[in-house]
Amino acid sequence: MKKLFFGCIKRLRIGILIIVALLMVLPLWFIITGSFMGTGEFQSNFQPVLDNTTGKVSWPLLPVYPTLRSYVELLLDSPKFFVVFWNSCKQVFPSLLGQLMIAVPAAWSFARFKFRWKKALFTLYIILMVMPYQVTMVSTYLVLDRLNILDSHLSIILPAAFSTFPVFIMFKFFKSIPESLIEAARIDGAGEWRIFWNIGIPIGSVGILSALILDFLELWNAMEQPLNFLKTKSLWPLTLYLPGISTDKAGITLVASVIMLSPALLLFLYGQKYLEQGIMVSGLNE
Amino acid sequence: MNQTKTAWAFLAPSFLGVIIFVLLPFGDVFRRSFSETITGRYVGLDNYNTVVHNEAFKQAVYNTTRFIITCVPLLLVLSLILSVMIFNLGKHKDLFKTSFLIPMAIPVSSAVFLWKVVFHQNGLLNALLSKFGIEGCDWLNTKAFPVLVFTYIWKNLGYDMVLWLAGLNGISSSLYEAAGVDGANSWNKFWYITLPGLFTTVFIVTVLSILNTFKVFREAYLIAGPYPSDDSIYMLQHLFNNWFTSLDIQKMCAAAIIVAFVVVTVIMILQQVDKKIGGEE
């Protein structure tokens, strides 16, 4: 009797997990299948929503007449899309590179050295990390204005490059390198730079990748900064371009969505381990 | 002494950036919050007075607080339940984890198109409800608050679940074994071992979850624009954005200082609570 009861509980648990998981993944499924719908099918399915006509919208689990037309239209006939996609890349990757060059040594410094004010400084970094964007948006605007780089890719890249979030994530990983390993290198006569380069970076690479993946997801979807700091529409990234596509071309929106989410999805397939570890350390107390 | 020098050499690029891009301008904002933008004349607390008595500000503070108080506990509980359910699942554990994390990869702008299709008057949700004989409504324009709560939970469930899993990993399995020998059932184990073992995790999960509530602005803005027709989702983020558009620097500076002050205070309080409870362990 007791065994039967626990068997039921176990089934129930799997059942609930499957339902929640489906709810989570369903939007992705919709986007991907929707991107293969032809204009006619798209119209007949979504007209009640797009044009406010009567009747109910429907979204078949698989398109009835799958076609690549929307893909062709977006990739061959919309030169603007490439400009926008390239804008996103021009903003995200230099930001990540900047973070790499700036945050990695900073995290190393916090994790491996003792110095005055360290604790206060680190607390400051944590506070800056959790500050909502809205609090710093005026100050960022003022400094970008002063530096005369408003309305340029730099206005997105520079503030992102000095983000303190990756410092915090990488710090946790560097901290876990055993002191004895570094002592041994010191005794062998290795300089501080060599220890950082030959021991810190290889061993901490998991942490570096974790931080980069989390930051990529964040920057790739950044909307507030470009909305506030980029007036010229030709500089806009994907996040601002996508919502602007008119509703009669919604099929293209879905294709653009698929293209936009594929780098993130690839990261999930190949980097989930790093992503998870990055999230995990962000939650561990020192 | 030597160590200090090396430490600063490694830290300098980052710290210089923080000074130039955050600290100095924020100091400037602090100064400006007490003065008039154009003349630079010192006006004392005038700007703060204007902000605090501004109707839009009051409403935004109310809505934002209501949103945080609704969402964060709900998210913490749901993600904790999920993580406990998934924790000792042998097979398929990774598959579930991936599924729960997928919403992080979905771009806000494509989520918005989906939400329109799902929550529209003629949308999928109402179609589903009508099958059960329930009258639907125009969710996005009349029930925007629950829709936004749902969005937030959907997006952050996986992230928080992974955080909890890290906490669960940190609890030594020998404790459970010992309790098992003493004849404790699953519920006892959860109540007396798992929950107390997670106290240190609670602090950081709460802080990160609160921070993430500010990011729902993206969905809210893309769905409903700068002035949502359902004003229950008019939040501080909208207010800041709209003041920014009209370049209301004076008001923004004062409001930024107020919000920064509240954020730091909340963190400090949570930290103290965390220390008190953690200290008793």
Interface residues (C-beta under 8 A of the other chain):
Chain A: R13 I16 L17 V20 A21 L22 L23 M24 V25 P27 L28 F30 I31 F46 P48 V49 N52 T53 T54 G55 K56 V57 S58 W59 M101 I102 A103 P105 A106 W108 S109 F110 F113 K114 F115 R116 K118 L121 L124 Y125 I127 L128 V130 M131 P132 Y133 Q134 V135 T136 M137 V138 S139 T140 Y141 L142 V143 L158 P159 A161 F162 T164 V167 E192 F196 L217 W220 N221 M223 E224 L227 N228 L238 T239 L242 P243 A250 T253 L254 A256 S257 M260 L261 A264 L265 L267 F268 Q272 L275 E276 I279 M280 V281 S282 G283 L284 N285
Chain B: Q3 T4 T6 A7 W8 F10 L11 P13 S14 F15 G17 V18 I20 F21 V22 L24 P25 F26 D28 V29 L82 M85 I86 L89 D94 L95 F96 K97 T98 S99 F100 L101 I102 P103 M104 A105 I106 P107 V108 S109 S110 A111 V112 F113 L114 K116 V117 H120 Q121 N122 G123 L124 N126 A127 S130 W154 L157 G158 Y159 V162 L163 L165 A166 G167 N169 G170 T200 T201 F203 I204 V205 V207 L208 I210 L211 F214 F217 R218 Y221 L222 L236 Q237 F240 N241 F244 I249 M252 C253 A256 V259 A260 V263 V264 I267 D274
